[in-house]
Amino acid sequence: MFFFGIFGIQDKERTLKEFESVICPRCGRLTRAELIEIYTYFHFFFIPLFQWNRRYYVSLRCCKTLYEVPYDYAIELKQSPTIDFSRLRELTSFSSNICPRCGSIINPNFNYCPFCGERLN
């Protein structure tokens, strides 16, 4: 009798909640936001057995800004209709070919965004 064991460790991302009519603190636009949970899990025969390393983020759709959410505030956000951005930490790792204001994909050699006119660094 042969036994083939399929097991592994994998990361998973899922959207927990969507917020509508949120004003972006970065660009000032009215936009939508998502509360995202990312975790690592161990699976055996594609059945998840246990999870660890939970991380929570808020993603804004207007300018693709990403905020890190503390665990205790993530629990509150699951039931809250609004987001308090003063309790979040903005992550500043943006791609150089995406405009920080409008989120359009642009040539990294441009000094200004051709879509919204934002000065690029």
Backbone as ProteinMPNN parsed JSONL, in Angstrom:
{"seq_chain_A": "MFFFGIFGIQDKERTLKEFESVICPRCGRLTRAELIEIYTYFHFFFIPLFQWNRRYYVSLRCCKTLYEVPYDYAIELKQSPTIDFSRLRELTSFSSNICPRCGSIINPNFNYCPFCGERLN", "coords_chain_A": {"N_chain_A": [[0.845, -1.175, 0.0], [0.59, 2.152, -0.887], [1.202, 5.414, 0.222], [0.444, 8.616, -0.514], [1.272, 11.707, 0.448], [-0.009, 14.892, 0.436], [0.84, 17.987, 1.296], [1.308, 21.283, 2.671], [2.386, 24.739, 3.027], [0.795, 27.832, 2.772], [-0.095, 31.146, 1.645], [-3.025, 33.155, 2.017], [-5.457, 35.408, 0.791], [-8.234, 37.419, 1.569], [-11.256, 39.298, 1.151], [-12.843, 40.978, 3.693], [-14.762, 42.952, 4.252], [-16.564, 45.568, 2.591], [-16.41, 49.053, 2.221], [-18.415, 51.78, 1.466], [-18.573, 55.062, 0.022], [-16.299, 56.518, 1.129], [-13.976, 58.984, 2.067], [-10.933, 59.599, 0.661], [-7.952, 60.023, 2.444], [-5.573, 60.66, 1.239], [-5.788, 61.528, -1.506], [-8.195, 62.887, -1.508], [-10.549, 62.143, -2.774], [-13.887, 60.809, -3.256], [-14.491, 57.506, -2.575], [-14.313, 53.861, -2.66], [-13.604, 51.389, -0.168], [-11.79, 48.511, 1.0], [-11.654, 46.016, 3.491], [-9.1, 43.896, 4.099], [-7.943, 40.628, 4.741], [-5.015, 38.817, 5.335], [-3.478, 35.732, 5.607], [-1.463, 32.961, 6.778], [-1.502, 29.485, 6.158], [-1.549, 25.997, 7.021], [-1.929, 23.128, 5.097], [-3.349, 19.903, 4.456], [-3.749, 17.492, 2.087], [-5.147, 19.468, 0.633], [-6.873, 20.467, 2.522], [-7.378, 22.916, 4.829], [-5.666, 23.036, 7.877], [-4.643, 24.526, 10.14], [-4.284, 28.043, 10.969], [-2.165, 30.964, 10.897], [-0.291, 34.007, 11.569], [-1.875, 36.345, 10.931], [-2.782, 39.216, 9.123], [-4.018, 42.491, 8.625], [-5.439, 44.774, 6.304], [-6.402, 47.921, 4.817], [-7.604, 48.787, 1.745], [-7.755, 51.303, -0.654], [-9.675, 52.23, -3.474], [-9.378, 54.388, -5.213], [-6.754, 55.666, -5.443], [-5.169, 53.535, -5.055], [-4.092, 53.247, -2.501], [-2.695, 51.754, 0.403], [-3.342, 50.678, 3.666], [-2.128, 49.671, 6.825], [-3.698, 47.755, 9.302], [-4.176, 47.619, 12.779], [-4.576, 44.664, 14.837], [-6.594, 44.734, 16.903], [-8.164, 46.915, 16.097], [-9.041, 45.986, 13.642], [-10.902, 44.062, 14.327], [-12.907, 45.712, 15.337], [-13.531, 47.139, 13.007], [-14.892, 45.29, 11.465], [-17.535, 45.401, 12.276], [-18.107, 48.099, 12.158], [-19.429, 50.962, 10.4], [-17.854, 52.978, 9.356], [-14.487, 54.258, 8.708], [-11.694, 55.041, 10.669], [-9.092, 56.808, 9.845], [-6.964, 57.794, 11.275], [-6.137, 55.864, 13.01], [-4.831, 54.043, 11.492], [-1.949, 52.867, 9.633], [-0.217, 54.169, 6.969], [1.035, 52.486, 4.174], [3.865, 52.89, 2.229], [4.893, 51.759, -0.095], [4.879, 52.06, -3.217], [4.392, 51.372, -6.672], [6.545, 52.561, -9.232], [5.434, 53.159, -11.654], [2.782, 53.873, -11.417], [0.388, 56.331, -10.993], [0.204, 58.267, -8.049], [-2.013, 59.808, -7.441], [-4.265, 59.461, -9.268], [-4.124, 56.78, -9.936], [-3.545, 55.744, -12.426], [-1.776, 53.88, -14.935], [1.412, 54.722, -15.909], [4.203, 55.979, -17.852], [7.351, 55.552, -16.357], [9.262, 57.516, -16.796], [8.041, 59.96, -17.058], [7.468, 63.296, -15.871], [5.133, 64.469, -15.068], [1.788, 63.366, -14.541], [-0.036, 62.249, -17.317], [-2.785, 62.03, -17.243], [-4.021, 63.218, -14.969], [-2.397, 65.333, -14.232], [-0.771, 65.432, -12.001], [2.252, 66.092, -10.234], [5.082, 64.075, -10.517], [7.515, 62.183, -8.689]], "CA_chain_A": [[0.0, 0.0, 0.0], [1.354, 3.384, -0.993], [0.53, 6.586, 0.781], [0.959, 9.867, -1.073], [0.846, 12.834, 1.289], [0.058, 16.221, -0.158], [0.704, 18.981, 2.36], [2.092, 22.476, 2.376], [2.113, 26.015, 3.691], [0.389, 28.756, 1.726], [-0.737, 32.399, 2.055], [-4.344, 33.365, 1.43], [-5.986, 36.758, 0.95], [-9.683, 37.495, 1.359], [-11.892, 40.56, 1.493], [-13.799, 40.775, 4.777], [-15.848, 43.922, 4.223], [-16.397, 46.713, 1.692], [-16.947, 50.317, 2.717], [-18.76, 52.69, 0.384], [-18.585, 56.492, 0.342], [-15.177, 56.855, 1.996], [-13.142, 60.042, 1.503], [-9.524, 59.206, 0.73], [-7.131, 61.063, 3.068], [-4.395, 60.948, 0.415], [-6.115, 62.312, -2.707], [-9.406, 63.655, -1.261], [-11.672, 61.684, -3.591], [-14.886, 59.908, -2.702], [-14.103, 56.219, -3.13], [-14.681, 52.66, -1.917], [-12.483, 50.774, 0.542], [-11.959, 47.102, 1.347], [-10.897, 45.453, 4.604], [-8.503, 42.67, 3.573], [-7.221, 39.783, 5.691], [-4.027, 37.924, 4.734], [-2.988, 34.814, 6.632], [-0.728, 31.781, 6.339], [-2.146, 28.28, 6.684], [-0.997, 24.678, 6.727], [-2.984, 22.259, 4.57], [-3.061, 18.493, 4.211], [-4.704, 17.106, 1.046], [-5.899, 20.677, 0.309], [-7.77, 20.807, 3.627], [-6.637, 23.747, 5.769], [-5.693, 22.501, 9.237], [-4.573, 25.646, 11.073], [-3.88, 29.323, 10.399], [-1.397, 31.861, 11.755], [0.273, 35.195, 10.912], [-2.954, 37.146, 10.357], [-2.494, 40.627, 8.914], [-5.197, 43.173, 8.107], [-5.14, 45.974, 5.53], [-7.49, 48.625, 4.15], [-7.186, 49.19, 0.408], [-8.638, 52.29, -1.279], [-9.696, 51.988, -4.917], [-9.111, 55.583, -6.02], [-5.328, 55.856, -5.724], [-4.506, 52.273, -4.697], [-3.389, 53.403, -1.232], [-2.845, 50.603, 1.284], [-3.129, 51.003, 5.076], [-2.023, 48.535, 7.735], [-4.692, 47.867, 10.375], [-3.862, 46.815, 13.966], [-5.513, 43.551, 15.039], [-7.752, 45.127, 17.716], [-9.031, 47.787, 15.31], [-9.639, 45.176, 12.579], [-12.105, 43.445, 14.914], [-13.915, 46.776, 15.383], [-13.924, 47.512, 11.647], [-15.819, 44.302, 10.909], [-18.894, 45.826, 12.592], [-18.235, 49.545, 12.018], [-19.735, 51.419, 9.038], [-16.885, 53.992, 8.929], [-13.074, 53.984, 8.972], [-10.925, 56.11, 11.294], [-7.768, 56.697, 9.243], [-5.916, 58.17, 12.232], [-5.705, 54.635, 13.693], [-4.187, 53.189, 10.506], [-0.611, 53.282, 9.196], [-0.125, 54.104, 5.516], [2.203, 51.813, 3.611], [4.304, 53.77, 1.143], [5.591, 51.03, -1.161], [4.119, 52.185, -4.457], [5.114, 51.111, -7.908], [6.936, 53.826, -9.842], [4.692, 53.417, -12.881], [1.386, 54.126, -11.097], [0.199, 57.678, -10.46], [-0.32, 58.196, -6.682], [-3.257, 60.55, -7.313], [-5.403, 58.884, -9.993], [-3.97, 55.349, -10.053], [-3.328, 55.343, -13.811], [-0.461, 53.332, -15.263], [2.11, 55.715, -16.722], [5.617, 55.764, -18.122], [8.101, 56.048, -15.195], [10.113, 58.641, -17.168], [7.26, 61.194, -17.071], [7.527, 64.149, -14.683], [3.747, 64.768, -14.713], [0.824, 62.369, -14.999], [-0.791, 62.772, -18.452], [-4.22, 61.896, -17.029], [-4.536, 64.147, -13.955], [-1.502, 66.47, -14.075], [-0.029, 65.348, -10.735], [3.713, 66.064, -10.381], [5.635, 62.793, -10.081], [8.888, 62.293, -8.197]], "C_chain_A": [[0.885, 1.231, 0.0], [0.521, 4.538, -0.456], [1.205, 7.831, 0.204], [0.411, 11.009, -0.226], [1.046, 14.147, 0.57], [-0.192, 17.207, 0.979], [1.543, 20.189, 1.985], [1.656, 23.661, 3.211], [1.851, 27.036, 2.6], [-0.201, 30.016, 2.348], [-2.072, 32.53, 1.345], [-4.79, 34.784, 1.745], [-7.483, 36.716, 0.708], [-10.205, 38.849, 1.807], [-12.961, 40.286, 2.551], [-15.003, 41.701, 4.677], [-15.524, 45.01, 3.215], [-17.082, 47.92, 2.311], [-17.223, 51.21, 1.515], [-18.769, 54.115, 0.913], [-17.551, 56.856, 1.402], [-14.385, 57.957, 1.307], [-11.692, 59.679, 1.744], [-8.71, 60.323, 1.378], [-5.925, 61.457, 2.225], [-4.733, 61.855, -0.764], [-7.405, 63.115, -2.563], [-10.615, 63.24, -2.075], [-12.642, 60.838, -2.781], [-14.684, 58.552, -3.366], [-14.687, 55.077, -2.308], [-13.427, 52.081, -1.279], [-12.83, 49.323, 0.858], [-11.099, 46.771, 2.552], [-10.429, 44.074, 4.156], [-7.769, 41.943, 4.692], [-6.278, 38.874, 4.907], [-3.49, 37.034, 5.848], [-2.249, 33.657, 5.977], [-1.409, 30.558, 6.936], [-1.408, 27.026, 6.23], [-2.132, 23.797, 6.233], [-2.443, 20.853, 4.327], [-4.145, 17.985, 3.273], [-5.666, 18.255, 0.728], [-6.958, 21.031, 1.345], [-6.976, 21.651, 4.607], [-6.794, 23.228, 7.198], [-5.593, 23.591, 10.301], [-3.974, 26.856, 10.394], [-3.053, 30.091, 11.417], [-0.952, 33.061, 10.922], [-0.808, 36.015, 10.21], [-2.527, 38.609, 10.284], [-3.721, 41.245, 8.262], [-4.773, 44.47, 7.426], [-6.439, 46.593, 5.034], [-6.929, 49.128, 2.833], [-8.223, 50.15, -0.15], [-8.535, 52.151, -2.793], [-9.279, 53.192, -5.74], [-7.648, 55.707, -6.407], [-4.501, 54.652, -5.297], [-3.674, 52.387, -3.423], [-3.708, 52.216, -0.332], [-2.485, 51.027, 2.707], [-3.061, 49.721, 5.889], [-2.953, 48.787, 8.922], [-4.231, 47.041, 11.566], [-4.959, 45.772, 14.215], [-6.76, 43.979, 15.81], [-8.707, 46.039, 16.945], [-9.686, 47.024, 14.151], [-10.908, 44.485, 13.074], [-13.239, 44.476, 14.975], [-14.424, 47.125, 13.991], [-14.907, 46.527, 11.021], [-17.271, 44.683, 11.172], [-19.137, 47.317, 12.352], [-18.571, 49.941, 10.58], [-18.722, 52.435, 8.496], [-15.467, 53.577, 9.318], [-12.44, 55.217, 9.588], [-9.482, 55.975, 10.815], [-6.649, 57.109, 10.181], [-5.394, 56.945, 12.995], [-4.976, 53.665, 12.758], [-2.81, 53.741, 10.147], [-0.52, 53.08, 7.691], [1.166, 53.408, 5.1], [2.604, 52.558, 2.352], [5.06, 53.047, 0.047], [4.729, 51.033, -2.418], [5.002, 51.838, -5.636], [5.406, 52.447, -8.577], [6.163, 54.119, -11.122], [3.192, 53.573, -12.645], [1.283, 55.516, -10.469], [-0.388, 57.592, -9.049], [-1.658, 58.91, -6.512], [-4.431, 59.849, -7.981], [-5.306, 57.385, -10.195], [-3.764, 54.839, -11.469], [-1.916, 54.798, -14.007], [0.202, 54.283, -16.257], [3.554, 55.292, -16.95], [6.423, 56.32, -16.945], [9.034, 57.209, -15.518], [9.371, 59.967, -17.178], [7.456, 61.963, -15.774], [6.136, 64.5, -14.173], [2.857, 63.651, -15.253], [0.036, 62.946, -16.177], [-2.304, 62.711, -18.266], [-4.779, 62.929, -16.055], [-3.635, 65.364, -13.717], [-0.693, 66.484, -12.792], [1.477, 65.294, -11.0], [4.229, 64.766, -9.773], [7.065, 62.983, -9.631], [9.851, 61.537, -9.054]], "O_chain_A": [[1.819, 1.337, 0.795], [-0.691, 4.613, -0.659], [2.396, 8.058, 0.416], [-0.798, 11.239, -0.2], [2.156, 14.469, 0.145], [-1.283, 17.26, 1.549], [2.385, 20.121, 1.09], [0.7, 23.596, 3.984], [2.589, 27.106, 1.617], [-0.747, 29.968, 3.451], [-2.234, 32.075, 0.213], [-4.532, 35.299, 2.834], [-7.955, 36.07, -0.228], [-9.665, 39.467, 2.725], [-13.865, 39.476, 2.342], [-16.129, 41.301, 4.976], [-14.358, 45.342, 3.003], [-18.183, 47.823, 2.852], [-16.366, 51.378, 0.648], [-18.95, 54.343, 2.109], [-17.884, 57.43, 2.439], [-14.142, 57.886, 0.103], [-11.27, 59.475, 2.882], [-8.765, 61.463, 0.916], [-5.315, 62.495, 2.479], [-4.041, 62.846, -0.999], [-7.692, 63.954, -3.417], [-11.627, 63.941, -2.059], [-12.282, 60.236, -1.77], [-14.705, 58.458, -4.593], [-15.46, 55.301, -1.376], [-12.322, 52.261, -1.789], [-13.999, 48.956, 0.968], [-9.946, 47.195, 2.631], [-11.24, 43.193, 3.869], [-7.063, 42.559, 5.49], [-6.685, 38.237, 3.935], [-3.094, 37.523, 6.906], [-2.391, 33.406, 4.78], [-1.845, 30.586, 8.088], [-0.739, 27.009, 5.196], [-3.182, 23.721, 6.871], [-1.264, 20.649, 4.037], [-5.328, 18.034, 3.609], [-6.866, 18.033, 0.57], [-7.855, 21.825, 1.059], [-5.993, 21.168, 5.17], [-7.909, 23.008, 7.669], [-6.366, 23.592, 11.26], [-3.262, 26.746, 9.396], [-3.201, 29.912, 12.626], [-1.205, 33.121, 9.719], [-0.675, 36.342, 9.031], [-1.988, 39.167, 11.24], [-4.386, 40.608, 7.446], [-3.878, 45.173, 7.895], [-7.442, 45.904, 4.85], [-5.906, 49.812, 2.804], [-9.42, 49.864, -0.131], [-7.443, 51.974, -3.333], [-8.856, 53.022, -6.883], [-7.334, 55.841, -7.59], [-3.278, 54.737, -5.189], [-2.662, 51.701, -3.279], [-4.839, 51.73, -0.302], [-1.451, 51.656, 2.931], [-3.842, 48.795, 5.669], [-2.991, 49.887, 9.473], [-3.918, 45.863, 11.396], [-6.117, 45.974, 13.85], [-7.872, 43.626, 15.418], [-9.923, 45.949, 17.117], [-10.782, 47.387, 13.724], [-11.874, 44.342, 12.325], [-14.393, 44.15, 14.698], [-15.615, 47.38, 13.811], [-15.675, 46.902, 10.134], [-18.151, 44.332, 10.386], [-20.29, 47.748, 12.345], [-18.062, 49.332, 9.639], [-18.729, 52.726, 7.3], [-15.265, 52.68, 10.136], [-12.626, 56.325, 9.085], [-8.734, 55.134, 11.313], [-5.487, 56.803, 9.914], [-4.306, 57.001, 13.568], [-4.552, 52.59, 13.184], [-2.538, 54.928, 10.331], [-0.716, 51.972, 7.19], [2.244, 53.708, 5.611], [1.761, 52.826, 1.496], [5.814, 53.687, -0.686], [3.945, 50.112, -2.647], [6.221, 51.999, -5.585], [4.596, 53.37, -8.495], [6.235, 55.238, -11.63], [2.406, 53.42, -13.58], [2.008, 55.833, -9.526], [-1.392, 56.905, -8.858], [-2.372, 58.651, -5.543], [-5.474, 59.654, -7.358], [-6.291, 56.757, -10.585], [-3.804, 53.631, -11.7], [-0.98, 55.211, -13.322], [-0.363, 54.606, -17.302], [4.054, 54.363, -16.316], [6.202, 57.468, -16.56], [9.557, 57.836, -14.598], [10.007, 61.015, -17.296], [7.593, 61.368, -14.706], [5.964, 64.795, -12.991], [3.146, 63.065, -16.297], [-0.515, 64.039, -16.052], [-3.038, 63.292, -19.066], [-5.869, 63.461, -16.267], [-4.056, 66.324, -13.072], [0.006, 67.46, -12.52], [1.933, 64.555, -11.872], [3.862, 64.403, -8.655], [7.762, 63.859, -10.142], [11.05, 61.528, -8.776]]}, "name": "protein", "num_of_chains": 1, "seq": "MFFFGIFGIQDKERTLKEFESVICPRCGRLTRAELIEIYTYFHFFFIPLFQWNRRYYVSLRCCKTLYEVPYDYAIELKQSPTIDFSRLRELTSFSSNICPRCGSIINPNFNYCPFCGERLN"}
